[in-house]
Amino acid sequence: MTKKMIVLSLAALSISVAAMSQARVGIKGGWNLANITTDNAGNTKDSRALSGYNVGVIADLPLVPRILSFQPGVFYSTKGTKFETGDKNNSTVDPYAKYTLNPSYVEIPLNFVAKLPLGDNTSLFAGIGPYFAFGVAGKQKYETLIAGVSGSGSSSIKWDDDTPFNNDPNTAYNKMKRFDWGGNLQVGAEISNFLIAAQYGLGFAKVRSGQDNSTDEKGKNRVFSISVGYLFGGK
């Protein structure tokens, strides 16, 4: 190994150690506006959007200090959609029904975040990266109103075992796929150790179980979120 290669290797090691010494961990949470696509083109209907929340922990691992970071995390995130038919004010002529699907996931985002410093303690950022999620809970509910007579009910969501780690998926049409994955796009600002971010998550996997026909690609998660967070430690 030449002296030049030794110097370059030591320099690269020094940069890596310096970057990792600035690693921070933090908490983050906020509001979700979730939906599920209604056709193979990935379209959604605004009337079906469902409010929810996300909460979790993140790490900020500098790759290039103050310029580029890797931000993995673990979040509890609610998703889903709702669907309404009929006329609630005239249920005798047009019976009314509302159906709500509200699954909850443990989600692991793996985002790469580019930062634009605006001063010693402020920067704007934009990020992109994949996410992997596992369904853990959730409810499906219905409400009906027919000729003035109301009805309602709810049940826990049934999940299949279709994950990358299981060869026996136990799929069925009355279940949801437990494993979901997709991509995240985000923008935001970091002020001192505080974060505020807007993010859009695009699911790439169908949410309904028992649908393996490649021509049927509808029914994927879409989530817009606004979150705030705090990173512990120095910059």
C-alpha positions in Angstrom: 0.0 0.0 0.0 1.4 3.4 -1.0 1.7 6.3 1.3 -1.0 8.1 -0.8 -3.4 5.3 -0.3 -2.6 5.2 3.5 -3.3 8.9 3.8 -6.5 8.7 1.8 -7.7 5.7 3.9 -6.9 7.5 7.2 -8.7 10.6 5.9 -11.8 8.6 5.0 -11.7 6.8 8.4 -11.4 10.1 10.2 -14.4 11.6 8.3 -16.5 8.5 9.1 -15.6 8.6 12.8 -16.3 12.4 13.0 -19.7 11.9 11.3 -20.7 9.0 13.6 -19.6 11.0 16.6 -22.4 13.5 15.6 -25.1 10.8 15.4 -28.3 11.8 17.2 -31.5 10.0 18.2 -34.8 11.5 18.7 -38.6 11.3 18.9 -41.1 12.3 16.2 -44.8 12.2 15.8 -47.8 13.8 14.0 -50.9 13.6 11.9 -51.6 11.2 9.1 -54.1 11.7 6.2 -54.4 8.1 4.8 -56.1 6.7 1.8 -56.1 3.5 -0.3 -55.9 3.6 -4.1 -59.1 2.8 -6.0 -57.7 1.8 -9.4 -54.6 0.3 -11.1 -53.3 3.8 -12.0 -52.9 4.6 -8.3 -55.7 7.2 -8.0 -57.5 8.0 -4.8 -60.7 9.8 -3.9 -60.4 12.7 -1.5 -63.8 11.8 0.1 -62.2 8.5 1.3 -59.3 10.1 3.2 -59.0 9.1 6.9 -57.3 11.0 9.7 -54.8 9.2 11.9 -51.4 9.6 13.6 -47.8 8.5 13.6 -45.4 8.3 16.5 -41.9 6.8 16.9 -38.2 7.2 17.2 -35.6 8.2 14.6 -31.8 8.4 14.3 -29.8 11.0 12.4 -26.6 9.5 11.2 -24.4 12.0 9.3 -22.8 10.7 6.1 -21.5 14.2 5.2 -21.9 16.5 8.3 -24.7 19.0 7.9 -25.1 18.0 4.2 -26.3 14.4 4.0 -27.7 12.0 6.6 -29.1 8.6 6.9 -32.3 8.6 9.0 -33.7 5.2 10.0 -36.6 5.0 12.4 -39.3 2.8 13.9 -42.9 4.2 14.0 -46.4 3.2 14.9 -48.6 4.5 12.1 -52.3 4.3 11.3 -53.5 4.1 7.8 -56.7 3.1 5.9 -59.7 4.6 4.2 -63.5 5.1 4.5 -66.3 4.7 2.0 -69.8 6.2 2.1 -72.9 5.5 0.0 -76.5 6.7 0.0 -78.1 9.8 1.6 -78.0 10.1 5.4 -80.7 12.8 5.3 -83.0 10.8 3.1 -82.3 7.2 4.0 -85.9 6.0 3.1 -85.3 6.7 -0.6 -81.5 6.2 -0.6 -80.2 4.0 2.2 -77.0 5.2 3.8 -73.9 3.2 4.7 -70.4 4.1 5.9 -67.5 1.6 6.0 -64.2 2.5 7.7 -61.0 0.4 7.4 -58.3 1.6 10.0 -55.2 -0.7 10.0 -52.2 0.1 12.2 -48.6 -0.8 11.3 -45.2 -0.9 12.8 -43.2 0.9 10.1 -39.5 1.1 9.5 -38.4 4.0 7.2 -34.9 4.2 5.8 -34.6 7.7 4.5 -31.6 9.5 3.0 -31.9 13.2 3.8 -30.0 16.1 2.0 -29.7 19.3 4.0 -29.2 22.9 3.0 -27.7 24.9 5.9 -29.1 28.4 6.3 -27.1 29.2 9.4 -25.4 27.7 12.4 -28.6 26.1 13.8 -31.0 26.1 10.8 -31.3 24.0 7.7 -33.9 22.9 5.1 -34.0 19.3 4.0 -35.4 16.9 1.5 -35.4 13.1 1.9 -36.2 9.9 0.0 -36.1 6.3 0.9 -38.0 3.0 1.3 -40.2 1.9 4.1 -41.1 -1.6 5.4 -44.2 -2.1 7.5 -45.9 -4.9 9.4 -49.6 -4.9 10.3 -50.2 -5.3 14.0 -53.7 -4.1 14.8 -56.8 -2.2 13.5 -60.5 -2.1 13.2 -63.1 -2.3 10.4 -66.4 -0.6 11.2 -69.7 0.0 9.5 -72.7 2.3 10.1 -76.0 2.0 8.3 -79.2 4.1 8.2 -82.2 2.6 6.4 -85.6 4.2 6.5 -84.5 6.0 9.7 -83.4 2.7 11.4 -79.7 2.8 12.3 -77.2 0.0 12.8 -73.5 -0.3 13.4 -70.8 -2.8 14.2 -67.0 -3.3 14.2 -64.5 -6.1 14.2 -60.7 -6.5 14.4 -58.8 -6.7 11.2 -57.7 -10.2 10.2 -54.1 -10.4 8.9 -52.5 -13.0 6.7 -48.9 -14.3 7.3 -47.7 -13.2 3.9 -44.3 -11.8 4.9 -40.8 -12.2 3.5 -40.0 -14.6 6.4 -42.9 -17.0 6.0 -43.5 -19.7 3.3 -47.0 -20.4 4.5 -48.9 -17.1 3.9 -52.3 -18.2 5.0 -54.0 -15.7 2.6 -57.7 -15.2 2.3 -60.0 -12.6 0.7 -61.4 -11.5 4.1 -57.8 -10.7 5.4 -55.3 -7.9 4.8 -51.7 -8.4 3.9 -49.5 -8.1 7.0 -46.4 -7.0 5.1 -46.4 -3.6 3.3 -43.6 -1.8 1.7 -43.1 1.4 -0.4 -41.3 4.7 -0.6 -41.2 8.0 1.2 -40.7 11.5 0.0 -40.3 14.3 2.5 -39.4 18.0 2.9 -38.9 20.0 6.1 -36.8 22.2 8.3 -34.5 21.6 11.2 -34.2 24.5 13.7 -31.6 23.8 16.4 -32.6 20.3 17.4 -36.3 20.6 16.4 -37.7 19.1 13.2 -40.9 19.8 11.2 -41.6 17.7 8.2 -44.2 16.9 5.5 -44.0 13.4 4.0 -45.9 11.4 1.4 -45.7 7.6 1.6 -46.5 5.5 -1.5 -47.2 1.9 -0.9 -46.1 -0.6 -3.5 -47.9 -3.7 -2.2 -51.6 -4.4 -2.4 -53.3 -4.3 1.0 -55.9 -7.0 0.4 -54.9 -10.6 0.9 -55.8 -13.3 -1.5 -55.3 -11.1 -4.6 -52.3 -12.5 -6.6 -53.5 -11.6 -10.1 -50.8 -9.4 -11.5 -53.4 -7.5 -13.6 -55.2 -6.3 -10.4 -52.9 -3.8 -8.8 -55.4 -1.6 -7.1 -55.7 -1.1 -3.3 -52.3 0.3 -2.1 -51.6 2.6 0.9 -51.1 6.3 0.4 -50.3 8.5 3.5 -49.6 12.2 3.7 -48.3 13.2 7.1 -47.1 16.3 9.0 -44.8 15.6 11.9 -42.7 17.4 14.5 -39.7 15.9 16.3 -36.7 16.6 18.5 -33.2 15.2 18.1 -31.2 14.8 21.3 -27.5 15.6 21.3 -25.2 18.2 19.7 -25.1 19.0 16.0 
